[in-house]
Amino acid sequence: MNTLKDLTPEQREDFFQSKYSYFKEFNKQLVIVATIAYLSFFFTDCGLFGRFSHETVLSRVIVIVPMIIFIALYKRITNYKIMVFATYLMIHIIIWCTDWATYLLTDRTYATTGMVIMNLIFVCAGFAAPFMWSTIAHAFLLVDITIAHQFIHYEDVAMMYMFNLPCIVAVCAMHKMMQRVYLDQYLTKESMQNLLVHDQLTGVYNRNKLKELAEVSTGKLCFARDIPVSLLVVDIDHFKEVNDTYGHESGDIVLTHIAKSIKGMLRASDYVIRWGGEEFLVIVPGCSLNEAEKMAERIRKLIEDSDNTICPLTVSIGVAPYTGGNYHDDIKRADEALYEAKGTGRNKVVAYKEEISE
């Protein structure tokens, strides 16, 4: 079974972000409910005093301020590091305010009982947090007790430690198991997503990848407007003859070799998509038409000179700029340039020009 250690640093970051994103609404509701629950203890204060507890009003009500800040952050920030830290900070603020209110009370009999609720809150907060973060944040509860004891002077502080320590151990163990379960779900989801957007034979993307790269309603590619984007359509010359002469298994070897060769010439930010049987679409953001034409020529030369273990092969490539509208229109232009390349001898690169379509 895969563990977090088996993942790359980038995959681990994506895993923790995914974990937070899955539980973020629950996490927000937890903070709101915990705050409301804390505010409701004002009525307990009144019961202990036998009157309106004006002494503890500020220590109870003030917690609304950080809750409002937390909700504002929730609406604007999606980064798990910031929001998980904010969640645990909010929980500890509630603990500190509880200590403040307890200091003002004359009867502190129920201080240990309140710890049950706080441990339950830590259980729920750990759903969205990395295991190590939840462990440190929960263990800090012992520090809160130590500091609070200097002012409150709990009658049986040893019992508070003895109660909370096994709770922390049990909760942390549960969080470890939960993280492992979510990791299995995450890896399964990733595997299914990879199958959905990758061509099983060549390993490059399939057409489904464009659903992630383009707006569904308009077909506009989701790249920054101020950068040029170019499109390459690569077609294997006389590929049918390869299948007819050497067999379809040999044809698969050729396709895999071509896909690997194209991918090896691209940058990490580029995309290669198996567009048809022997056609590949290459999307190169941040690349002008002139630069894309040079890249296409390098790809053409590499494939012509490389050994695919089956037979000598060449490719024809059509290049066109992405004009900012529906990507299908510009792929059609690249196709027209490709047809020009094939119609004038093959094994060449042709960039789209208006006169081609005339």
C-alpha positions as CSV (number, residue, x, y, z in Angstrom):
1,M,0.0,0.0,0.0
2,N,1.3,3.5,-0.8
3,T,2.2,5.8,2.0
4,L,2.9,9.5,2.1
5,K,6.7,8.7,2.0
6,D,6.1,7.2,-1.4
7,L,4.8,10.4,-2.8
8,T,6.9,13.2,-4.2
9,P,6.9,16.6,-2.3
10,E,4.5,18.0,-5.0
11,Q,2.2,15.0,-4.6
12,R,2.2,15.4,-0.8
13,E,1.3,19.0,-1.1
14,D,-1.5,18.2,-3.5
15,F,-2.7,15.4,-1.1
16,F,-2.9,17.8,1.9
17,Q,-4.6,20.4,-0.2
18,S,-7.1,17.9,-1.5
19,K,-7.8,16.7,2.1
20,Y,-8.5,20.2,3.3
21,S,-10.6,21.0,0.2
22,Y,-12.7,17.9,0.9
23,F,-13.4,18.9,4.5
24,K,-13.2,22.7,4.3
25,E,-17.0,23.3,4.6
26,F,-17.2,20.9,7.5
27,N,-14.1,22.7,9.0
28,K,-15.9,26.1,8.7
29,Q,-19.0,24.8,10.3
30,L,-16.9,23.3,13.1
31,V,-15.4,26.7,13.9
32,I,-18.9,28.4,13.9
33,V,-20.5,25.7,16.1
34,A,-17.5,25.8,18.5
35,T,-17.8,29.5,18.8
36,I,-21.6,29.4,19.4
37,A,-21.1,26.6,21.9
38,Y,-18.5,28.7,23.7
39,L,-20.9,31.7,23.8
40,S,-23.7,29.6,25.3
41,F,-21.5,29.0,28.3
42,F,-22.3,32.5,29.4
43,F,-25.7,31.2,30.6
44,T,-23.8,28.7,32.7
45,D,-21.8,31.6,34.2
46,C,-25.1,33.3,35.1
47,G,-26.2,30.1,36.8
48,L,-23.0,29.9,38.8
49,F,-23.3,33.5,39.9
50,G,-27.1,33.3,40.4
51,R,-27.4,36.5,38.4
52,F,-26.4,38.2,35.2
53,S,-22.7,37.5,34.9
54,H,-21.4,40.9,33.9
55,E,-17.9,39.8,34.9
56,T,-17.6,37.3,32.1
57,V,-19.4,39.1,29.3
58,L,-16.3,40.4,27.6
59,S,-14.4,37.1,27.9
60,R,-17.3,35.3,26.2
61,V,-18.3,37.8,23.5
62,I,-14.8,38.8,22.4
63,V,-14.5,35.4,20.6
64,I,-16.9,36.7,17.9
65,V,-14.1,38.9,16.5
66,P,-11.7,36.1,15.5
67,M,-14.6,34.1,14.2
68,I,-15.5,36.9,11.8
69,I,-11.9,37.1,10.7
70,F,-11.8,33.4,10.2
71,I,-14.9,33.4,8.0
72,A,-13.5,36.3,6.0
73,L,-10.3,34.3,5.4
74,Y,-12.3,31.2,4.5
75,K,-14.1,33.1,1.7
76,R,-10.8,34.5,0.2
77,I,-8.2,31.8,0.9
78,T,-8.1,28.2,-0.2
79,N,-4.5,27.3,0.8
80,Y,-4.6,24.6,3.4
81,K,-1.6,25.8,5.3
82,I,-3.1,29.1,6.1
83,M,-6.6,27.8,6.8
84,V,-5.5,24.8,8.9
85,F,-3.3,27.2,11.0
86,A,-6.2,29.6,11.3
87,T,-8.6,26.8,12.4
88,Y,-6.3,25.7,15.2
89,L,-5.5,29.2,16.2
90,M,-9.3,29.8,16.5
91,I,-9.6,26.7,18.7
92,H,-6.8,27.8,21.0
93,I,-8.3,31.3,21.2
94,I,-11.5,29.7,22.4
95,I,-9.4,27.8,25.0
96,W,-7.6,31.0,26.1
97,C,-11.0,32.8,26.4
98,T,-12.3,29.9,28.4
99,D,-9.3,30.2,30.8
100,W,-10.0,33.9,31.1
101,A,-13.7,33.3,31.9
102,T,-12.7,30.5,34.3
103,Y,-10.3,32.9,36.1
104,L,-13.3,35.2,36.7
105,L,-15.5,32.5,38.1
106,T,-15.7,31.7,41.8
107,D,-16.7,28.1,41.2
108,R,-14.3,26.2,39.0
109,T,-15.7,22.7,39.6
110,Y,-16.6,22.1,36.0
111,A,-13.3,23.1,34.4
112,T,-12.3,19.5,33.7
113,T,-15.8,18.9,32.1
114,G,-15.1,21.6,29.6
115,M,-12.0,19.7,28.5
116,V,-14.2,16.9,27.1
117,I,-15.8,19.4,24.7
118,M,-12.4,20.8,23.6
119,N,-11.0,17.3,22.9
120,L,-14.1,16.7,20.8
121,I,-13.4,19.8,18.8
122,F,-9.8,18.7,18.2
123,V,-11.2,15.4,16.9
124,C,-13.2,17.2,14.3
125,A,-10.6,19.7,13.4
126,G,-8.2,16.9,12.5
127,F,-10.3,15.8,9.6
128,A,-9.0,18.7,7.4
129,A,-5.4,18.9,8.8
130,P,-2.2,17.0,8.1
131,F,-1.6,14.4,10.9
132,M,1.6,16.1,12.2
133,W,-0.2,19.5,12.4
134,S,-3.1,18.0,14.3
135,T,-0.8,16.2,16.7
136,I,1.2,19.4,17.5
137,A,-1.9,21.6,17.8
138,H,-3.7,19.1,20.1
139,A,-0.5,18.5,22.3
140,F,-0.3,22.2,22.8
141,L,-3.5,21.8,24.9
142,L,-1.1,20.6,27.7
143,V,0.8,23.9,27.4
144,D,-2.5,25.8,27.6
145,I,-3.3,24.0,30.9
146,T,0.2,24.6,32.3
147,I,0.0,28.4,31.6
148,A,-3.6,28.7,32.7
149,H,-2.7,26.9,36.0
150,Q,-0.4,29.8,36.9
151,F,-3.4,32.1,37.1
152,I,-6.4,29.9,37.8
153,H,-4.7,27.5,40.3
154,Y,-6.8,24.4,39.4
155,E,-7.7,22.3,42.4
156,D,-6.5,19.1,40.7
157,V,-4.2,20.0,37.8
158,A,-2.7,16.5,37.9
159,M,-6.1,15.0,37.1
160,M,-6.5,17.4,34.2
161,Y,-3.2,16.2,32.7
162,M,-4.1,12.6,33.4
163,F,-7.4,13.1,31.6
164,N,-6.1,15.0,28.6
165,L,-3.0,13.0,27.9
166,P,-4.7,9.7,26.9
167,C,-7.3,11.7,25.0
168,I,-4.6,13.4,22.9
169,V,-2.9,10.0,22.3
170,A,-6.2,8.4,21.3
171,V,-7.3,11.3,19.0
172,C,-3.8,11.4,17.3
173,A,-4.0,7.7,16.7
174,M,-7.4,8.1,15.1
175,H,-6.2,11.0,12.9
176,K,-3.3,8.8,11.7
177,M,-5.7,6.1,10.7
178,M,-8.1,8.6,9.1
179,Q,-5.3,10.1,7.0
180,R,-4.3,6.7,5.8
181,V,-7.9,6.0,4.7
182,Y,-8.1,9.3,2.9
183,L,-4.8,8.6,1.2
184,D,-6.2,5.4,-0.2
185,Q,-9.2,7.4,-1.5
186,Y,-7.0,10.1,-2.9
187,L,-4.7,7.6,-4.7
188,T,-7.7,5.8,-6.2
189,K,-9.2,9.1,-7.3
190,E,-5.9,10.2,-8.9
191,S,-5.6,6.8,-10.7
192,M,-9.1,7.2,-12.1
193,Q,-8.4,10.8,-13.2
194,N,-5.2,9.7,-14.9
195,L,-7.1,7.0,-16.8
196,L,-9.7,9.5,-17.7
197,V,-7.3,12.1,-19.3
198,H,-4.5,9.9,-20.5
199,D,-4.2,7.7,-23.5
200,Q,-3.5,4.2,-22.3
201,L,-1.2,3.2,-25.2
202,T,1.1,6.2,-25.5
203,G,0.8,7.7,-22.0
204,V,0.2,11.2,-23.3
205,Y,-3.1,13.1,-22.7
206,N,-6.2,12.2,-24.6
207,R,-9.0,14.6,-25.7
208,N,-10.6,14.7,-22.3
209,K,-7.7,16.9,-21.1
210,L,-9.1,19.7,-23.1
211,K,-12.1,19.8,-20.7
212,E,-9.7,20.9,-18.0
213,L,-7.8,23.4,-20.3
214,A,-10.8,25.1,-21.8
215,E,-14.1,26.6,-20.8
216,V,-16.9,24.3,-21.7
217,S,-19.4,26.9,-22.9
218,T,-17.0,29.0,-25.1
219,G,-14.1,26.6,-25.9
220,K,-11.6,29.3,-24.8
221,L,-8.3,27.9,-23.5
222,C,-7.7,28.9,-19.9
223,F,-4.3,30.6,-20.3
224,A,-3.4,34.2,-19.4
225,R,-4.4,36.6,-22.2
226,D,-1.1,38.4,-22.3
227,I,0.9,35.3,-23.4
228,P,1.0,33.8,-26.9
229,V,-0.2,30.2,-27.3
230,S,0.6,28.0,-30.4
231,L,-0.9,24.8,-31.6
232,L,0.9,22.0,-33.4
233,V,-0.9,19.1,-35.2
234,V,1.6,16.2,-35.8
235,D,0.7,13.4,-38.2
236,I,2.7,10.3,-38.9
237,D,3.4,10.0,-42.7
238,H,2.1,6.7,-44.3
239,F,1.2,5.2,-40.9
240,K,-1.4,2.9,-42.6
241,E,1.5,1.2,-44.4
242,V,3.2,0.5,-41.1
243,N,0.2,-1.4,-39.8
244,D,-0.4,-3.2,-43.1
245,T,3.2,-4.2,-43.5
246,Y,4.4,-4.9,-39.9
247,G,1.2,-5.4,-38.1
248,H,-0.8,-3.4,-35.5
249,E,1.5,-4.3,-32.6
250,S,4.4,-2.8,-34.5
251,G,2.1,0.2,-35.2
252,D,1.6,0.6,-31.4
253,I,5.3,0.6,-30.9
254,V,5.7,3.3,-33.4
255,L,2.9,5.4,-31.9
256,T,4.5,5.0,-28.4
257,H,7.9,6.1,-29.8
258,I,6.5,9.1,-31.6
259,A,4.6,10.2,-28.4
260,K,7.7,9.8,-26.3
261,S,9.8,11.7,-28.8
262,I,7.4,14.6,-28.9
263,K,7.0,14.8,-25.2
264,G,10.8,14.7,-24.8
265,M,11.1,17.9,-26.9
266,L,8.5,19.9,-24.8
267,R,8.6,21.9,-21.7
268,A,6.9,21.0,-18.4
269,S,4.2,23.7,-19.2
270,D,3.4,22.2,-22.7
271,Y,0.7,19.6,-23.5
272,V,0.8,16.7,-25.9
273,I,-2.6,15.1,-26.7
274,R,-3.3,12.0,-28.8
275,W,-5.8,13.7,-31.1
276,G,-6.6,10.8,-33.5
277,G,-5.3,7.5,-34.6
278,E,-1.9,8.7,-35.7
279,E,-2.3,12.4,-34.9
280,F,-1.0,14.4,-31.9
281,L,-2.1,17.8,-30.8
282,V,0.6,19.9,-29.1
283,I,-0.4,23.0,-27.1
284,V,2.5,25.3,-26.2
285,P,1.6,28.3,-24.0
286,G,4.1,31.2,-23.9
287,C,5.3,30.4,-27.4
288,S,4.9,32.6,-30.5
289,L,4.1,31.2,-33.9
290,N,7.8,31.7,-35.0
291,E,9.1,29.9,-31.9
292,A,6.5,27.1,-32.3
293,E,7.5,26.6,-35.9
294,K,11.1,26.1,-34.8
295,M,10.0,23.7,-32.1
296,A,8.0,21.7,-34.7
297,E,11.1,21.5,-36.9
298,R,13.1,20.1,-34.1
299,I,10.5,17.5,-33.4
300,R,10.3,16.6,-37.1
301,K,14.1,16.2,-37.4
302,L,14.3,14.1,-34.2
303,I,11.7,11.7,-35.4
304,E,13.3,11.4,-38.8
305,D,16.7,10.6,-37.3
306,S,15.6,8.4,-34.4
307,D,15.3,4.6,-34.4
308,N,11.8,3.4,-33.5
309,T,12.9,-0.3,-33.9
310,I,10.3,-0.9,-36.6
311,C,11.0,1.1,-39.8
312,P,12.1,4.6,-40.9
313,L,9.4,7.2,-40.3
314,T,8.7,10.8,-40.8
315,V,6.0,13.2,-39.6
316,S,4.3,16.2,-41.1
317,I,3.4,19.1,-38.8
318,G,0.9,22.0,-39.1
319,V,1.4,25.0,-36.8
320,A,-1.1,27.7,-36.0
321,P,-1.5,30.5,-33.4
322,Y,-4.3,30.3,-30.8
323,T,-6.3,33.5,-31.4
324,G,-8.2,33.5,-28.1
325,G,-11.6,32.1,-29.2
326,N,-12.9,28.6,-29.5
327,Y,-9.8,26.3,-29.7
328,H,-11.5,24.2,-32.4
329,D,-11.2,27.0,-34.9
330,D,-7.5,27.3,-34.4
331,I,-7.0,23.5,-34.5
332,K,-8.8,23.6,-37.8
333,R,-6.2,26.2,-39.0
334,A,-3.4,24.0,-37.8
335,D,-5.0,21.1,-39.7
336,E,-5.1,23.1,-42.9
337,A,-1.4,23.8,-42.5
338,L,-0.9,20.1,-41.9
339,Y,-2.8,19.2,-45.2
340,E,-0.6,21.7,-47.0
341,A,2.5,19.9,-45.6
342,K,1.2,16.6,-46.7
343,G,0.1,17.8,-50.1
344,T,3.5,19.3,-50.9
345,G,5.7,16.3,-50.1
346,R,5.3,15.4,-46.4
347,N,8.1,15.3,-43.8
348,K,7.9,19.1,-43.4
349,V,6.5,21.8,-41.1
350,V,4.0,24.3,-42.4
351,A,2.8,27.4,-40.4
352,Y,-0.8,28.5,-41.1
353,K,-1.2,31.5,-43.3
354,E,-4.5,33.0,-44.5
355,E,-3.7,32.1,-48.2
356,I,-3.7,28.4,-47.2
357,S,-7.4,28.4,-46.6
358,E,-8.2,30.4,-49.7
